[in-house]
Amino acid sequence: MYYQSKEDLIEAGLPVECGTGAITKMNRISLGIPKDHHYDACCVGKSTPDNLHFKTGNVLYIKAIGRGSHCRTNLDKYGFPRSYLPRQKYFFGFMSGDMVKAIVPKGKNKGIWYGSVACRSTGSFNINLKKGRVQGISHKYCQIVQKSDGYKYILERREIELPHYKKCHVINYNNVPEEFQQQKILSRQTSDGNDNKIQMFIKWLKDEWNGSKIGIADIKAKFEISDKYWGKLNSNPVIKDIKKKRKVKTMREGKGSSQRYYWHIK
């Protein structure tokens, strides 16, 4: 099978290079990278370069898990029936293995969860996370992100950033200058062509506000910003950069229930 595939590729005119496990190991050791499938793929054959340049910090693992089992009876170690599985695969529009997003508003599982779902006929699902699982999530809180296709997908960070991997370099595209970040945000508009909340807020903060004292509560009311979204907005790197350049200061007045916070520019 291996040799036939090789010959077929050569006959098709494609460039083919073969290597042995010994060459792969030698290349991996000379580059000083750990033993792993995705690193072995970089070290196959004699054409492996002396230095590797990685353009991403993530690795996508794909594992075949199938689309379920034909057997509908679980057996114990003696071969006797232990439990029975339902004959249908779909429950409330979901199938075990679907990637879902669950937004739980209350209860002990309150929060937002992403993962593959394990369905029950009762409508109480389990969500398998990257580490561990969340049990007893109602189907009413689940939204399908991706239908099950028989594979499991896991995105993980590489460990190549460790200092002793001297011949491997990570090309980092995350450190984008603030000017490009601002332009990227300001170019996004709503479907009707108008500015969204963050665009209007950035334009006001950058150009329209004269720096006079203004209450934070008044800013929230002006742009219809909730308390929860306010924290997210202030952690935005673009807004933090504008505040730093304009030297925006936060001041407090009053005590107790009459306490208020203001922005101003010195």
N, C-alpha and C positions, 0 to 999 in steps of 0.2 A: 504494500500500500504506500509506504513512504517513498520508495524508489519510483513507483509509477507516477505519483503526484509530482515528484521532481522532474521526471521526463516530460510530463504534460506541460508543466510550466515553461521548461526550456523550449519545447516545440512551439509554444505560443509566443515566443520571442521576448519573454519577460526576464529581467535580470534576476538571477538566482545565485545565492551564496550559501554554502553548507558549512556547518561547523560542528565540532564535537563538544561534549560536556567538559572535557579537559580545557579546551580553548576558552570556553565561556567562563570557567572558574578562574583561569589565569588572568583574563581580562578584568574580572570583577575584583580580584585581589590587587592587581596593579593599580586600579582606580580607587581602591580603598572603600568600596561601598558594601552595604550588608547584603546577605543572601535573601532575596525575595523575587517573586515572579516578574514583577515589573522592572526590576533592575537587571535581572538575567536577560530580559528581552533587549536591553541596551548593550549587552556584552557578547552577543552571539557573533561568531565569525571573526576573520582577520581584519575586517574593515572597521572594527571598533576604534574610535578616535582616542587620542591620548588624554583628552579632556572632554567632559560632558557638560552641556549647558541645558538646564531644565527651564522650560518656559511656564511651568505651573507648579504650585505647591501642593496640589491635591492628586490623589490616585482614586480612580473609579474601579471598584471591585464588582465584577458581575459573576453571579453564581446561578447555575441552573437548578431550580427547585421543583420543576414540573408543574402540572395544572391540576393536581389532586390525585387521589387514588381510586382505582376501580373497586377495590375491596371496601365493603360497607360495614364490616364487622371487625372490631378490635378483639384480639385474642390474648389470653394470659400465657404464662410461660409453659403451661401444660397443654395448650391448644384449645381450651374451652372459651366460648364467647364471653367477653368481659363487658363490652358495650357495643352499641350500634350507632352508626352514623346516618344522618338523613340522606335520602336519595336525591335531593335537590342541591344545587350548588349555590344558587343566588338567594339571598335573604334581604328583603327591603332594598333591593337594587345593588347590593354589595356581594362580593365574592371573596372568600379567603385568599389573601395574597395581594389584594388591591392596595395601592398606596393612597392613604387618606390623610386629611387634615381635620382634626377634631377640636372644636372650640367649646370648652365646657365652662358655662358661666358660674356654676356654683357646685358645692359639695367638696369632698376630700380630693377629687381629681380635677379641681378647678385649674384652668390654664389652657394653653394651646399645645397640641400634641401632633407630631408628624410620625408616620411609620406605616408598616404593613398591617392590615387588619385580619383578625381571626374571627369569623362570623359564628353566631349562634342563632338558632331559630327563635329564641326569645327576644332578640333585638338588643341584647346586652353583649357588646363586642369587646374583644381585647385588642390592644394596639401594641405591636412589637416595635420597640424603639431600637436605636443603635446599641444601647446598653440597657437591658431589662425590658419590662413591659408594664403597661397600664391596663388594669382590668376593670370590667364593668362600665364601659362607655356606651351610652345609648346611641342607637343608630341615628337619632334625630340630630345629634351634634356633629356628625361625620360628613365630610365632603370629599368626593373622589378627586385625587390629584392625578393618578395614572392607573388605568386598568391593569390587572394582572396579566402578564405575558409569559409566565413560566420562568422568570428570572428574578433574582434578588440583587438590588443595587445598593452599594455602600460607598460613600465618599469619605475618604480619610486623608489626613495630612501626612505628607512624606516626612521622613526623619533625616533627610539628606542635609538639613541646615546645620547639623552638628559640626563643630569646628574641625574634627580630624578627617573629614572628607575633603581633602585639599584640592583634588583634581576635579571636583564637581562644583558647578556654579549655578546659582538660581537667578534667573532673570526675572526681577520683580516688576510687574506692571501695575502694582497697587499704589505706588508713590507718584500719583499724578499731580502736577502743579495745581495750586488752588484756582488759578485763572481758568483752567480747563474744567475743573470741578464745578465752578460757578456757571460756566457756559453750558455745561451738560444739564444742570438743574434748570437753568433759565430757559432752555430750549424746549422743555417739556410743557405741553399745554393740554387742556382738556379737549374732549371730543368736539366741542363747539368752537374751539380756537381761542378760548379765553385763558388767562393765567389762573393757575391753581393757587391754593392758600400759601404754600411755601414760596412760590414765585412772587406773589404780592407782598409777602412779609419781607423777603430779601430786598426787593426794590425799595420798599419803604425804609428799611433799616440802612440801606447803603446810600440812597440818594435823596429821599423825600423828608426824612426826619431831620430837624435842625439841631437836635441835641438837647432841647429843653426838657425839663423834668416831666416824666409821664409815668403814671401808675401801671404796673404790670397787669393788674386786673383790667385796666382800660385797653391795653394792647390785646389781651385775650378777647375782649368783647368786640374790638374793632375788626379782628380777623376771624372771629368765631372759632377760637382755639380752645379745646378742652384742657383740663389740668393735666391729664395723662399725656396728651399730645404735646403739651408745652415742654415737658422734660425731654421728649424725643427731639423736638425742634431745636432746643438749646444745645444738644449734644451733637448736632450736625456740624461736620468740620468746616463747611463753607460759612455758616453763620458764626461759628466761633472765631474764624479768621477775620470776618468783617468787624465783629465786636472788638477784637484785639487791635485792629488797625485804627478804628475810630475811637478807641479808648473809652468804651462804654462801661460805666460803673453802676453797681447796684447799691441802693441806699435803703435804709429802713427808718420808718417813722411811727411813733406811737408804741403802745404796749398792750398786751393782752388781746382782747377781741377787736380793738381799734387799730391794731398793728397793720401797716401797709408797706409794700415794697415798691420802689420806683427805679426807673432807669434814667440816667443823665450822662452827659459828656462834660468832663471838666474843661 
